[in-house]
């Protein structure tokens, strides 16, 4: 299969691997948002045997994946539940294996 050559101009950026681009994006996000507080509704709550909690924070227009690691759960005043409105504070990062950004929750 013949590969198309992009036109000069806006497509003249150097070619990067998926890993290189994803790591660059991760660096930008982590620099711009070293700490974030986010309000939303918990949905898709999962708590596998690892003890970590994985969930989605959502509002009526957007959603954000979130992770609360086992060691941070000791700070919870009540268990997390689907449908619960919360404010989560933590760090924005990129989960490189999926190319998705997420909130690593420190406090709920």
N, CA and C atoms as a LAMMPS dump frame, in Angstrom:
ITEM: TIMESTEP
0
ITEM: NUMBER OF ATOMS
324
ITEM: BOX BOUNDS ff ff ff
-5.0000000000000000e+02 5.0000000000000000e+02
-5.0000000000000000e+02 5.0000000000000000e+02
-5.0000000000000000e+02 5.0000000000000000e+02
ITEM: ATOMS id mol type element x y z
1 1 1 N 0.835 -1.167 0
2 1 2 C 0 0 0
3 1 3 C 0.885 1.237 0
4 2 1 N 0.617 2.148 -0.892
5 2 2 C 1.379 3.38 -1.009
6 2 3 C 0.928 4.361 0.069
7 3 1 N 1.909 4.967 0.751
8 3 2 C 1.593 5.934 1.792
9 3 3 C 1.535 7.329 1.196
10 4 1 N 0.536 8.076 1.591
11 4 2 C 0.399 9.453 1.127
12 4 3 C 1.398 10.341 1.848
13 5 1 N 1.917 11.309 1.147
14 5 2 C 2.806 12.297 1.735
15 5 3 C 1.979 13.525 2.084
16 6 1 N 1.979 13.926 3.378
17 6 2 C 1.165 15.081 3.745
18 6 3 C 1.704 16.353 3.103
19 7 1 N 0.834 17.309 2.819
20 7 2 C 1.283 18.568 2.233
21 7 3 C 2.149 19.342 3.219
22 8 1 N 3.027 20.166 2.69
23 8 2 C 3.895 20.995 3.525
24 8 3 C 3.036 21.978 4.313
25 9 1 N 3.644 22.624 5.267
26 9 2 C 2.907 23.602 6.065
27 9 3 C 2.58 23.044 7.429
28 10 1 N 1.314 23.006 7.735
29 10 2 C 0.909 22.597 9.079
30 10 3 C 1.242 21.144 9.387
31 11 1 N 1.502 20.326 8.397
32 11 2 C 1.838 18.923 8.619
33 11 3 C 3.343 18.682 8.618
34 12 1 N 4.122 19.72 8.79
35 12 2 C 5.574 19.569 8.714
36 12 3 C 6.209 19.221 10.061
37 13 1 N 5.417 18.893 11.057
38 13 2 C 5.96 18.485 12.351
39 13 3 C 6.719 17.173 12.184
40 14 1 N 7.749 16.955 13.011
41 14 2 C 8.5 15.706 12.896
42 14 3 C 7.611 14.497 13.202
43 15 1 N 7.887 13.404 12.527
44 15 2 C 7.137 12.17 12.744
45 15 3 C 7.567 11.571 14.081
46 16 1 N 6.579 11.205 14.904
47 16 2 C 6.842 10.611 16.212
48 16 3 C 6.161 9.252 16.289
49 17 1 N 6.697 8.413 17.157
50 17 2 C 6.009 7.155 17.436
51 17 3 C 4.809 7.46 18.334
52 18 1 N 3.909 6.513 18.452
53 18 2 C 2.76 6.674 19.345
54 18 3 C 3.252 6.908 20.772
55 19 1 N 4.269 6.156 21.185
56 19 2 C 4.826 6.309 22.53
57 19 3 C 5.386 7.704 22.738
58 20 1 N 6.155 8.203 21.772
59 20 2 C 6.742 9.539 21.902
60 20 3 C 5.672 10.615 22.027
61 21 1 N 4.664 10.558 21.182
62 21 2 C 3.597 11.555 21.225
63 21 3 C 2.82 11.468 22.536
64 22 1 N 2.495 10.257 22.966
65 22 2 C 1.741 10.074 24.205
66 22 3 C 2.531 10.578 25.408
67 23 1 N 3.825 10.307 25.449
68 23 2 C 4.661 10.798 26.559
69 23 3 C 4.768 12.315 26.541
70 24 1 N 4.818 12.892 25.366
71 24 2 C 4.849 14.349 25.251
72 24 3 C 3.554 14.962 25.784
73 25 1 N 2.425 14.373 25.401
74 25 2 C 1.127 14.847 25.885
75 25 3 C 1.037 14.68 27.402
76 26 1 N 1.523 13.55 27.902
77 26 2 C 1.522 13.321 29.351
78 26 3 C 2.317 14.41 30.069
79 27 1 N 3.491 14.73 29.544
80 27 2 C 4.312 15.776 30.145
81 27 3 C 3.609 17.124 30.169
82 28 1 N 2.934 17.457 29.07
83 28 2 C 2.201 18.723 29.012
84 28 3 C 1.073 18.761 30.041
85 29 1 N 0.283 17.7 30.109
86 29 2 C -0.832 17.66 31.067
87 29 3 C -0.343 17.715 32.511
88 30 1 N 0.681 16.93 32.82
89 30 2 C 1.164 16.882 34.196
90 30 3 C 1.821 18.188 34.618
91 31 1 N 2.383 18.926 33.662
92 31 2 C 2.966 20.228 33.963
93 31 3 C 1.873 21.279 34.151
94 32 1 N 0.882 21.261 33.275
95 32 2 C -0.2 22.25 33.317
96 32 3 C -1.146 22.013 34.497
97 33 1 N -1.367 20.759 34.865
98 33 2 C -2.306 20.402 35.932
99 33 3 C -1.626 19.518 36.978
100 34 1 N -0.666 20.071 37.738
101 34 2 C -0.002 19.245 38.743
102 34 3 C -0.955 18.811 39.855
103 35 1 N -2.036 19.574 40.047
104 35 2 C -3.042 19.242 41.049
105 35 3 C -4.374 19.782 40.566
106 36 1 N -5.431 18.986 40.699
107 36 2 C -6.75 19.414 40.234
108 36 3 C -7.818 18.942 41.212
109 37 1 N -8.846 19.755 41.378
110 37 2 C -10.041 19.375 42.129
111 37 3 C -11.19 19.34 41.139
112 38 1 N -11.926 18.231 41.122
113 38 2 C -12.962 18.028 40.112
114 38 3 C -14.257 17.593 40.796
115 39 1 N -15.361 18.245 40.419
116 39 2 C -16.686 17.895 40.937
117 39 3 C -17.421 17.073 39.894
118 40 1 N -18.056 16.003 40.319
119 40 2 C -18.822 15.194 39.384
120 40 3 C -19.548 14.059 40.073
121 41 1 N -20.24 13.281 39.266
122 41 2 C -20.989 12.121 39.746
123 41 3 C -20.193 10.854 39.459
124 42 1 N -20.111 9.986 40.445
125 42 2 C -19.424 8.707 40.265
126 42 3 C -20.3 7.768 39.441
127 43 1 N -19.702 7.143 38.437
128 43 2 C -20.392 6.096 37.684
129 43 3 C -19.376 5.017 37.321
130 44 1 N -19.881 3.854 36.95
131 44 2 C -19.034 2.717 36.543
132 44 3 C -17.998 2.347 37.604
133 45 1 N -18.381 2.416 38.862
134 45 2 C -17.466 2.102 39.962
135 45 3 C -17.103 0.619 39.944
136 46 1 N -15.795 0.357 39.972
137 46 2 C -15.276 -1.012 40.037
138 46 3 C -14.233 -1.08 41.141
139 47 1 N -14.252 -2.161 41.902
140 47 2 C -13.279 -2.357 42.974
141 47 3 C -12.767 -3.794 42.906
142 48 1 N -11.764 -4.064 42.071
143 48 2 C -11.234 -5.426 41.942
144 48 3 C -10.453 -5.853 43.192
145 49 1 N -9.939 -7.073 43.167
146 49 2 C -9.223 -7.635 44.312
147 49 3 C -7.996 -6.824 44.721
148 50 1 N -7.472 -6.005 43.836
149 50 2 C -6.302 -5.184 44.157
150 50 3 C -6.595 -4.204 45.285
151 51 1 N -7.876 -3.892 45.493
152 51 2 C -8.249 -2.919 46.519
153 51 3 C -8.348 -1.504 45.997
154 52 1 N -7.928 -1.279 44.761
155 52 2 C -8.053 0.045 44.154
156 52 3 C -9.495 0.24 43.694
157 53 1 N -9.916 1.484 43.557
158 53 2 C -11.243 1.792 43.015
159 53 3 C -11.071 2.522 41.696
160 54 1 N -11.747 2.045 40.682
161 54 2 C -11.734 2.653 39.356
162 54 3 C -13.144 3.138 39.068
163 55 1 N -13.273 4.377 38.615
164 55 2 C -14.597 4.914 38.337
165 55 3 C -14.507 6.044 37.327
166 56 1 N -15.664 6.489 36.901
167 56 2 C -15.769 7.628 36.005
168 56 3 C -16.41 8.765 36.776
169 57 1 N -15.844 9.952 36.651
170 57 2 C -16.486 11.168 37.155
171 57 3 C -17.158 11.805 35.958
172 58 1 N -18.431 12.169 36.103
173 58 2 C -19.121 12.736 34.95
174 58 3 C -20.032 13.877 35.37
175 59 1 N -20.322 14.719 34.39
176 59 2 C -21.39 15.695 34.513
177 59 3 C -22.22 15.563 33.249
178 60 1 N -23.07 16.516 32.97
179 60 2 C -23.969 16.344 31.824
180 60 3 C -23.29 16.529 30.472
181 61 1 N -22.021 16.971 30.453
182 61 2 C -21.369 17.215 29.171
183 61 3 C -20.043 16.492 28.965
184 62 1 N -19.476 15.93 30.024
185 62 2 C -18.157 15.304 29.873
186 62 3 C -17.953 14.236 30.945
187 63 1 N -16.897 13.451 30.749
188 63 2 C -16.538 12.441 31.737
189 63 3 C -15.027 12.328 31.84
190 64 1 N -14.565 11.813 32.969
191 64 2 C -13.147 11.693 33.265
192 64 3 C -12.934 10.401 34.044
193 65 1 N -11.996 9.584 33.597
194 65 2 C -11.661 8.373 34.351
195 65 3 C -10.914 8.781 35.617
196 66 1 N -11.126 8.003 36.675
197 66 2 C -10.472 8.297 37.95
198 66 3 C -10.05 6.996 38.619
199 67 1 N -8.964 7.077 39.39
200 67 2 C -8.442 5.933 40.129
201 67 3 C -8.175 6.381 41.56
202 68 1 N -8.694 5.625 42.51
203 68 2 C -8.386 5.837 43.922
204 68 3 C -7.646 4.589 44.393
205 69 1 N -6.345 4.743 44.649
206 69 2 C -5.543 3.593 45.04
207 69 3 C -5.873 3.149 46.464
208 70 1 N -5.62 1.897 46.733
209 70 2 C -5.979 1.264 48.005
210 70 3 C -5.498 2.077 49.205
211 71 1 N -4.255 2.548 49.186
212 71 2 C -3.703 3.258 50.341
213 71 3 C -4.408 4.594 50.602
214 72 1 N -5.044 5.184 49.584
215 72 2 C -5.755 6.454 49.762
216 72 3 C -7.165 6.239 50.312
217 73 1 N -7.673 5.027 50.247
218 73 2 C -9.046 4.772 50.671
219 73 3 C -9.239 4.923 52.176
220 74 1 N -8.174 4.865 52.929
221 74 2 C -8.305 5.028 54.386
222 74 3 C -8.791 6.423 54.763
223 75 1 N -8.664 7.382 53.838
224 75 2 C -9.113 8.75 54.109
225 75 3 C -10.597 8.958 53.799
226 76 1 N -11.254 7.961 53.229
227 76 2 C -12.674 8.098 52.894
228 76 3 C -13.517 8.15 54.164
229 77 1 N -14.474 9.074 54.188
230 77 2 C -15.389 9.144 55.325
231 77 3 C -16.568 8.2 55.138
232 78 1 N -16.852 7.824 53.887
233 78 2 C -17.903 6.856 53.572
234 78 3 C -17.512 6.139 52.286
235 79 1 N -18.023 4.936 52.071
236 79 2 C -17.687 4.201 50.842
237 79 3 C -18.189 4.931 49.595
238 80 1 N -17.467 4.776 48.504
239 80 2 C -17.899 5.345 47.228
240 80 3 C -19.085 4.556 46.695
241 81 1 N -20.001 5.263 45.99
242 81 2 C -21.179 4.612 45.405
243 81 3 C -21.474 5.236 44.049
244 82 1 N -21.956 4.417 43.131
245 82 2 C -22.44 4.951 41.857
246 82 3 C -23.549 5.961 42.133
247 83 1 N -23.549 7.056 41.387
248 83 2 C -24.566 8.088 41.54
249 83 3 C -24.227 9.14 42.577
250 84 1 N -23.184 8.917 43.353
251 84 2 C -22.78 9.849 44.407
252 84 3 C -22.113 11.082 43.8
253 85 1 N -22.499 12.271 44.253
254 85 2 C -21.854 13.518 43.847
255 85 3 C -20.658 13.745 44.768
256 86 1 N -19.484 13.969 44.193
257 86 2 C -18.263 14.121 44.986
258 86 3 C -17.38 15.216 44.399
259 87 1 N -16.428 15.65 45.208
260 87 2 C -15.313 16.463 44.73
261 87 3 C -14.066 15.631 44.977
262 88 1 N -13.328 15.345 43.925
263 88 2 C -12.097 14.565 44.013
264 88 3 C -10.912 15.485 43.763
265 89 1 N -9.886 15.34 44.578
266 89 2 C -8.663 16.117 44.407
267 89 3 C -7.519 15.152 44.126
268 90 1 N -6.694 15.513 43.161
269 90 2 C -5.574 14.652 42.823
270 90 3 C -4.766 15.183 41.668
271 91 1 N -4.102 14.267 40.976
272 91 2 C -3.186 14.623 39.898
273 91 3 C -3.683 14.077 38.568
274 92 1 N -3.604 14.896 37.55
275 92 2 C -3.956 14.473 36.198
276 92 3 C -2.742 13.776 35.587
277 93 1 N -2.97 12.646 34.961
278 93 2 C -1.903 11.936 34.27
279 93 3 C -2.477 11.248 33.038
280 94 1 N -1.6 10.654 32.269
281 94 2 C -2.018 9.885 31.096
282 94 3 C -1.652 8.429 31.34
283 95 1 N -2.625 7.544 31.193
284 95 2 C -2.37 6.105 31.25
285 95 3 C -1.924 5.718 29.845
286 96 1 N -0.612 5.608 29.661
287 96 2 C -0.03 5.474 28.326
288 96 3 C -0.499 4.236 27.571
289 97 1 N -0.715 3.134 28.259
290 97 2 C -1.103 1.905 27.576
291 97 3 C -2.438 2.049 26.852
292 98 1 N -3.295 2.933 27.337
293 98 2 C -4.59 3.154 26.687
294 98 3 C -4.672 4.506 25.99
295 99 1 N -3.694 5.358 26.208
296 99 2 C -3.734 6.69 25.618
297 99 3 C -4.869 7.529 26.178
298 100 1 N -5.183 7.336 27.464
299 100 2 C -6.288 8.049 28.099
300 100 3 C -5.766 8.869 29.271
301 101 1 N -6.334 10.061 29.419
302 101 2 C -5.968 10.83 30.598
303 101 3 C -6.908 10.455 31.734
304 102 1 N -6.429 10.625 32.965
305 102 2 C -7.205 10.219 34.131
306 102 3 C -6.79 11.044 35.343
307 103 1 N -7.616 10.992 36.365
308 103 2 C -7.329 11.651 37.63
309 103 3 C -6.885 10.594 38.627
310 104 1 N -5.678 10.749 39.174
311 104 2 C -5.211 9.889 40.26
312 104 3 C -5.66 10.567 41.543
313 105 1 N -6.676 10.023 42.172
314 105 2 C -7.353 10.68 43.289
315 105 3 C -6.553 10.516 44.579
316 106 1 N -6.308 11.644 45.252
317 106 2 C -5.678 11.631 46.569
318 106 3 C -6.717 11.757 47.68
319 107 1 N -7.748 12.578 47.441
320 107 2 C -8.786 12.826 48.445
321 107 3 C -10.15 12.924 47.783
322 108 1 N -11.178 12.443 48.483
323 108 2 C -12.564 12.58 48.034
324 108 3 C -13.298 13.379 49.093
